[in-house]
Protein backbone atom coordinates (compact mmCIF):
# COMPACT_ATOMS: atom_id res chain seq x y z
CA UNK A 1 0.00 0.00 0.00
CA UNK A 2 1.29 3.46 -0.81
CA UNK A 3 2.11 6.07 1.81
CA UNK A 4 -0.90 8.07 0.70
CA UNK A 5 -3.12 5.00 1.17
CA UNK A 6 -1.71 4.34 4.64
CA UNK A 7 -2.15 7.99 5.61
CA UNK A 8 -5.78 7.91 4.45
CA UNK A 9 -6.37 4.70 6.41
CA UNK A 10 -4.77 6.18 9.53
CA UNK A 11 -7.12 9.15 9.30
CA UNK A 12 -10.23 7.01 8.74
CA UNK A 13 -9.67 4.56 11.59
CA UNK A 14 -9.86 7.19 14.37
CA UNK A 15 -12.94 8.75 12.75
CA UNK A 16 -14.70 5.38 12.61
CA UNK A 17 -13.76 4.55 16.19
CA UNK A 18 -14.81 8.03 17.29
CA UNK A 19 -18.17 7.76 15.49
CA UNK A 20 -18.81 4.36 17.05
CA UNK A 21 -18.06 5.84 20.44
CA UNK A 22 -20.73 8.53 19.95
CA UNK A 23 -23.25 5.82 19.17
CA UNK A 24 -22.35 3.70 22.23
CA UNK A 25 -24.41 5.45 24.95
CA UNK A 26 -27.48 5.46 22.69
CA UNK A 27 -27.01 1.77 21.88
CA UNK A 28 -26.82 0.95 25.59
CA UNK A 29 -29.94 2.99 26.36
CA UNK A 30 -31.87 1.38 23.50
CA UNK A 31 -30.76 -2.10 24.62
CA UNK A 32 -32.32 -1.30 28.01
CA UNK A 33 -35.46 -0.06 26.26
CA UNK A 34 -35.72 -3.21 24.14
CA UNK A 35 -35.29 -5.33 27.29
CA UNK A 36 -37.99 -3.37 29.13
CA UNK A 37 -40.42 -3.90 26.27
CA UNK A 38 -39.47 -7.51 25.52
CA UNK A 39 -42.39 -9.52 24.22
CA UNK A 40 -43.17 -12.50 26.36
CA UNK A 41 -43.56 -15.69 24.27
CA UNK A 42 -45.42 -17.67 26.92
CA UNK A 43 -47.38 -16.82 30.05
CA UNK A 44 -44.87 -18.83 32.07
CA UNK A 45 -41.85 -16.85 30.86
CA UNK A 46 -40.38 -14.58 33.52
CA UNK A 47 -40.40 -10.92 32.58
CA UNK A 48 -36.97 -9.27 32.61
CA UNK A 49 -36.17 -6.88 35.43
CA UNK A 50 -37.10 -3.32 34.50
CA UNK A 51 -34.06 -1.18 33.74
CA UNK A 52 -34.50 2.41 34.90
CA UNK A 53 -33.18 4.72 32.18
CA UNK A 54 -32.09 7.13 34.89
CA UNK A 55 -30.54 4.74 37.40
CA UNK A 56 -27.39 5.97 39.13
CA UNK A 57 -25.10 3.97 36.87
CA UNK A 58 -26.68 5.40 33.71
CA UNK A 59 -26.73 8.91 35.17
CA UNK A 60 -23.01 8.64 35.89
CA UNK A 61 -22.03 7.13 32.52
CA UNK A 62 -24.55 7.83 29.75
CA UNK A 63 -25.74 11.41 30.24
CA UNK A 64 -24.21 14.88 30.22
CA UNK A 65 -23.83 16.84 33.44
CA UNK A 66 -26.47 19.30 32.23
CA UNK A 67 -29.03 16.58 31.48
CA UNK A 68 -28.30 14.87 34.82
CA UNK A 69 -28.82 18.17 36.68
CA UNK A 70 -32.16 18.71 34.92
CA UNK A 71 -33.21 15.14 35.68
CA UNK A 72 -32.25 15.41 39.37
CA UNK A 73 -34.23 18.66 39.70
CA UNK A 74 -37.33 17.08 38.12
CA UNK A 75 -36.88 13.89 40.17
CA UNK A 76 -37.49 15.91 43.34
CA UNK A 77 -41.14 15.72 42.26
CA UNK A 78 -41.92 12.08 41.39
CA UNK A 79 -44.93 11.36 39.19
CA UNK A 80 -46.37 8.97 41.78
CA UNK A 81 -46.61 9.10 45.57
CA UNK A 82 -44.38 6.03 45.95
CA UNK A 83 -41.41 8.04 44.67
CA UNK A 84 -39.22 7.24 41.74
CA UNK A 85 -39.28 8.83 38.34
CA UNK A 86 -40.67 12.25 37.52
CA UNK A 87 -42.18 10.64 34.40
CA UNK A 88 -45.60 9.03 34.50
CA UNK A 89 -44.77 7.06 31.37
CA UNK A 90 -41.81 5.60 29.50
CA UNK A 91 -40.02 8.67 28.07
CA UNK A 92 -38.20 6.68 25.39
CA UNK A 93 -41.22 5.01 23.79
CA UNK A 94 -43.51 7.91 24.76
CA UNK A 95 -46.19 5.79 26.38
CA UNK A 96 -47.37 3.44 29.07
CA UNK A 97 -48.53 0.73 26.69
CA UNK A 98 -46.72 -0.71 23.74
CA UNK A 99 -45.29 -3.71 22.02
CA UNK A 100 -41.79 -5.05 21.78
CA UNK A 101 -39.53 -2.83 19.69
CA UNK A 102 -39.67 -3.82 16.03
CA UNK A 103 -37.47 -2.54 13.20
CA UNK A 104 -35.08 -0.81 15.60
CA UNK A 105 -32.38 1.17 13.80
CA UNK A 106 -29.65 3.33 15.28
CA UNK A 107 -27.88 5.60 12.82
CA UNK A 108 -25.01 7.88 13.66
CA UNK A 109 -24.40 11.17 11.96
CA UNK A 110 -21.03 12.67 11.25
CA UNK A 111 -19.22 13.75 14.41
CA UNK A 112 -18.28 17.41 14.34
CA UNK A 113 -16.72 19.59 17.02
CA UNK A 114 -17.15 16.98 19.75
CA UNK A 115 -20.85 16.36 19.03
CA UNK A 116 -23.00 14.04 16.95
CA UNK A 117 -26.66 13.33 16.27
CA UNK A 118 -27.64 9.68 16.64
CA UNK A 119 -31.05 8.88 15.13
CA UNK A 120 -33.15 6.00 16.44
CA UNK A 121 -36.27 4.63 14.80
CA UNK A 122 -38.54 1.81 15.93
CA UNK A 123 -42.11 0.58 15.85
CA UNK A 124 -43.66 -0.27 19.20
CA UNK A 125 -47.31 -0.16 18.07
CA UNK A 126 -47.31 -3.19 15.74
CA UNK A 127 -49.35 -5.27 18.21
CA UNK A 128 -52.27 -2.79 18.19
CA UNK A 129 -54.64 -3.64 15.32
CA UNK A 130 -56.37 -0.24 15.59
CA UNK A 131 -53.19 1.80 15.24
CA UNK A 132 -52.84 4.51 12.65
CA UNK A 133 -50.25 3.17 10.16
CA UNK A 134 -48.85 6.68 9.69
CA UNK A 135 -47.92 6.70 13.39
CA UNK A 136 -46.14 3.33 13.26
CA UNK A 137 -42.57 4.64 13.41
CA UNK A 138 -41.11 6.55 16.33
CA UNK A 139 -38.07 8.70 15.57
CA UNK A 140 -35.77 10.01 18.27
CA UNK A 141 -32.68 12.12 17.70
CA UNK A 142 -30.13 11.92 20.48
CA UNK A 143 -27.68 14.80 20.77
CA UNK A 144 -24.44 13.20 21.88
CA UNK A 145 -21.53 15.33 23.03
CA UNK A 146 -18.05 14.66 24.27
CA UNK A 147 -17.69 15.52 27.94
CA UNK A 148 -14.73 14.66 30.15
CA UNK A 149 -13.24 12.68 27.24
CA UNK A 150 -16.25 10.42 26.62
CA UNK A 151 -19.47 10.57 24.63
CA UNK A 152 -22.64 11.25 26.62
CA UNK A 153 -26.27 11.92 25.73
CA UNK A 154 -27.01 15.61 26.16
CA UNK A 155 -30.52 15.74 24.71
CA UNK A 156 -33.23 13.66 23.11
CA UNK A 157 -35.61 15.11 20.55
CA UNK A 158 -38.88 13.33 19.74
CA UNK A 159 -39.71 13.99 16.12
CA UNK A 160 -43.24 14.15 14.77
CA UNK A 161 -46.51 15.82 15.71
CA UNK A 162 -45.60 16.32 19.34
CA UNK A 163 -41.97 17.27 18.78
CA UNK A 164 -40.42 17.91 22.14
CA UNK A 165 -37.11 17.59 23.87
CA UNK A 166 -36.24 15.69 27.01
CA UNK A 167 -34.65 18.74 28.64
CA UNK A 168 -37.76 20.85 27.97
CA UNK A 169 -39.94 18.20 29.53
CA UNK A 170 -37.68 17.83 32.56
CA UNK A 171 -37.78 21.61 33.02
CA UNK A 172 -41.59 21.60 32.84
CA UNK A 173 -41.82 18.72 35.32
CA UNK A 174 -39.52 20.54 37.76
CA UNK A 175 -41.44 23.81 37.43
CA UNK A 176 -44.82 22.10 37.84
CA UNK A 177 -43.57 20.12 40.84
CA UNK A 178 -42.09 23.20 42.52
CA UNK A 179 -45.31 25.18 41.94
CA UNK A 180 -47.43 22.33 43.32
CA UNK A 181 -45.17 21.99 46.37
CA UNK A 182 -45.28 25.74 47.00
CA UNK A 183 -49.07 25.67 46.67
CA UNK A 184 -49.33 23.32 49.64
CA UNK A 185 -50.04 20.09 47.83
N, C-alpha and C positions, 0 to 999 in steps of 0.2 A: 504494500500500500504506500502511496506517495506521502510526503510530509504534509501536503495540503489535505489529503484524505484523513490522516491521523489527527491533524489539528481540528478539522471539522467534527470528527468523532469525539474528540476530547471536549469540545464545546457542547455537543448535543447530549452527552451522557449526564453532565450535571443538570441540564435543563430538564431532562426526563425524570431524573431522580427528584429534583425540586418540585416538579409538577405533581408527581405521585405523592410527595409529602403533603402538598396542599389538599389533596383529595382524602388523605388518611383520616382526619377527624370526622369528616362527613361519612365516610364508609363505616367507621365504627358506630356512629350514631344511627345510621340506617340499618346496620346489623341488629342493633338493640331494638329498633322499631319493628323490623321483620320478626324478631323473636317474640316481641310483645303481641303481635297480631298473627302469630302462627295458627294456621288452621288445624284443628284437631281432627284426625282421621276417624277416631272411634271414641265413643263415650267413655271408655275405660282409660284412654290415654291421659296421662298427667300433664296438665298445662304447665308451660315453663314459668319460672319465677319472673314476675314483672321487673323490668329494668327501668329504674327512674332515670329519665334523660338528664336530670339535674342532681344526680347523687354527688356526693363529695368528690369521688374519684373523677367523674366526668367534669365537674366544675373546675377542678384543679388542672386537668389535662386537655380538655377539648375546647374550652371557651376562652374568649378574651377577658381581660380584667374588667373592661367596661361592661360587657354582657353579664359577667358574674355579679358585678355590683348592682346592676339593674334587676337581676333575678333575686338577689338577696333582699333588696328593698321590697320587691313585690311579695316575696315569700313571708314577710312579716304579717301578711294578711292572707292566710290560706283560704282557699275556695270553700272548704268544708270545716265544720266545727272540730273535727278530729285531727286537725292540723295537716301538715303536708304541703302539697303544691298550691301555688296561687291559681293554677289553672283548674277549671272545672271540666276539662276535656283533654284529649290528647293533642298537644299543640303541633305535633309533626303531621299527623293525618287529618287534623282539623275536625275531630269528631269524637263522639263517645261510642258509636257503633261503626262497625266496618268489617271488612273481610281481610283475609291474608293479603299481603302485598303481592300484586301480580305485575309483571312487565316492569320491574324495578330497573331503572338505568341511572347511573351516576356519571356525569360527564364534566370533566374539568375544562376550564377555559385556558387562557394563556397567562401564566403568572407575569405580573408587571409591578415593579416597585414594591415588592414584598406583599402583594395581595393577589387574590384570584377569586373568580366566581366559579362555584361548583354547582351545576344544575342537576337536580334530582327529579325524576318523574316516576310515577307509579299509579296503579289502579287499585284502590281498596274498596270499590263499590260493585265489583263484578258479581257478588253473591246476592245482590238486590235486584230482583226481576223488574221492579218498577222504576229503576234508576233512569235518569235522563242520559242517553248515550253521549251527549255533548259534554257532560260533566264527569265522564269516566276517568279522565287523567288529571292527577294532581301534579302541579309543577312547583317546586321550591327552588329558590336560588340562595345558596349559602355564600355569604361574603367571608372568605377566609383570609386572614392576615398573618403575617409573621410577627410574633411577639416573644421576646426573650429567646430568640433563636429557634422557635418552633412554630409550625402552623396551628392556628386556633380559629374556631368559628367566632366571628364578630357580629354576625347578623344573619337572619333568615327572612327572606321575602317570599310570601305566598302570592303566586301569580294567579290572575283570573279576576272574576267579578268582585270578590271581596279582597282585593290586593291589600295586604297589610304586612307590617314587619314585626318581628318578635320583640325588638326593643320598644317600639311604639306600644305594643300590647302590654309589655311589662310595666312601662311608665303609667299607662292608664290603670292597670290593676293596683299599682302602688298608690296613685292619687285617689282612686275610689276607696281603697282600704283605709287610707289615712283620714279621708273625709268622713267615712262611716265611723271610724274609731273616735274622731273628735266630736261627732254628733251624738255620742253616748250609746252607740249600739252595743 
